[in-house]
Amino acid sequence: MTASDRALELLAVAARAADAKGGEDLVALDVSVPTPFADVFLLATGSSERQVLAIAEAVAEALGDLGVGTHRREGYQLGHWVLLDFGDLVVHVFHREERLYYGLERLWLDCPPIPVAPLLPAGGAARS
């Protein structure tokens, strides 16, 4: 099984929104095989708590404009790791230290990556 077309559409919108707010190191993983609850994870990094929250809000707003609401939101209180569950897509926005500490890429190493750079507008980049 691979990620659904709908999950990939949501990923594109979310990645562009995260990139527009300066999200760094955007990584998308196809988690459709090992998880029954989502098809794609998008990971993004912010350089401060304020930026983490701004990225998360931009993603929620962009998907909300498509009529896609969050099933669950976690982590807004501290702004170190915000999780947004949109069903087929789960977005994780981390502060740099938390991203390194929790290492979701290592935990989901067996899940194939989905290229993010082609989803971004010209001039945008999945900054490292």
Stockholm file with secondary structure:
# STOCKHOLM 1.0

chainA/1-128         MTASDRALELLAVAARAADAKGGEDLVALDVSVPTPFADVFLLATGSSERQVLAIAEAVAEALGDLGVGTHRREGYQLGHWVLLDFGDLVVHVFHREERLYYGLERLWLDCPPIPVAPLLPAGGAARS
#=GR chainA/1-128 SS CCCCHHHHHHHHHHHHHHHHTTCEEEEEEECTTTCSSCSEEEEEEESSHHHHHHHHHHHHHHHHTTTCCCSEEECTTTSSEEEEECSSEEEEEEEHHHHHHHCHHHHTTTSCEECCGGGSCTTCCCBC
#=GC SS_cons         CCCCHHHHHHHHHHHHHHHHTTCEEEEEEECTTTCSSCSEEEEEEESSHHHHHHHHHHHHHHHHTTTCCCSEEECTTTSSEEEEECSSEEEEEEEHHHHHHHCHHHHTTTSCEECCGGGSCTTCCCBC
//
